[in-house]
Amino acid sequence: MDSTTRYLPLLGRLLIGLPFAMSGFGKLAAFGQTTAMIAAAGLPVPPLAFAVAVLIELGGGLLLIAGYQTRLISAALAVFCFATAVSFHSNFADQNQMIHFLKNIMIAGGLLQIAAFGAGALSLDERFSRGRLAAANAALAR
């Protein structure tokens, strides 16, 4: 395995996961503002939507960085990106909102690439799969 295929997936997960984690931390510090924005978008039960957003952004971002359950987490984050694009950035008359919409769609595309190809060599997924493989080989050797 060359260094490109070894390190680039980790770098990609870090560059996508870190902004999610930072956004989740930021939401924790701004409950009132965030729930008001959620309510203004017309979404039901803003406190519940707040909790879901923090869980997905903070938890998903950290799990993506670590490379744990990467395919599932990246697919969930891609759905979240698409949902937030449609819910919060669909006023295409405002160029800023169009840019944010497209940014969310692009991030979703990158996350779908991670879902398709996995976490890479430097991840908890890879470490755990090697452990399961070693245990299976040991069981076969008996």
Secondary structure, DSSP 8 states (H G I E B T S, - for coil): --HHHHHHHHHHHHHHHHHHHHHHHHHHT-HHHHHHHHHHTT-S-HHHHHHHHHIIIIIHHHHHHHTSSHHHHHHHHHHHHHHHHHHHS--TTSHHHHHHHHHHHHHHHHHHHHHHH-S-SSSHHHHHHHHHHHHHHHHHH-
